[in-house]
Amino acid sequence: MVQAYILIQTEVGKASTVAETISKIPGVMQAEDVTGPYDVIVRAQAETVDELGRLVVARVQQVEGITRTLTCPVVHL
């Protein structure tokens, strides 16, 4: 199982709607509005890195109101 944090920038005033929409996507464990350089932080999981990439590109990035994403895979050192 691969997990990642997805840091999301949104259009002004869209953070709550984006977080709510993303929280309903299968594979998303949590989606929260935050303050700072990013507007929403998502924790997601998938079986493989490729599947995680498809989740981000095909599902998350298609949500209306998103302007940029940064995916940070979780590592266990």
Sequence and secondary structure as in RCSB ss.txt:
>XXXX:A:sequence
MVQAYILIQTEVGKASTVAETISKIPGVMQAEDVTGPYDVIVRAQAETVDELGRLVVARVQQVEGITRTLTCPVV
HL
>XXXX:A:secstr
 EEEEEEEEESTT HHHHHHHHTTSTTEEEEEE  SS SEEEEEEESSHHHHHHIIIIIITTSTTEEEEEEEE  
  
